[in-house]
Amino acid sequence: MGLCHAGQIENCACPGPLKTTTYLRSTFSGGTDAIRLKPDVTEAFNNHGCALQDKGDLDGAIKDFNEAIRLKPDNVETFYNRGLVQQDKGDVQGAIADFQKYLDLGGDVRYKNRLQVKKKIRDLKQALSSTSVSRKAR
């Protein structure tokens, strides 16, 4: 996966113009100034979620991504980002749902390659079925 935000946050799908927005810049270090200043700006929550993910605060990241989705339910990059965190947490079904929603909303090469996301969904479903099969064998 690539890096965005001047190489500060790994696996984040935030669009490039956000890198230059002053009030969002503080979120890259995990600060909350952007949310305090602009609590209705989806990108503030999405970026803060990315920063929390990078710091390993997966629950905090999910909370911010949920708020970003509440503010803008068709925000494709937030579904992708939340899917990554769901996957990191081991919530395979949650990750599949978020990646599928990303595709359903028209997520495209501007954010991530659709084929890579489809492969990720296939791999997660396979892992889920393998786990299910191994549990039945016990």
Secondary structure, 3 states (H helix, E strand, C coil): CCEECCCCEECCCCCHHHHHCHHHHHHHHCCCHHHHHCCCCHHHHHHHHHHHHHHCCHHHHHHHHHHHHHHCCCCHHHHHHHHHHHHHHCCHHHHHHHHHHHHHCCCCCCCCCHHHHHHHHHHHHHHHHHHHHHHHHC
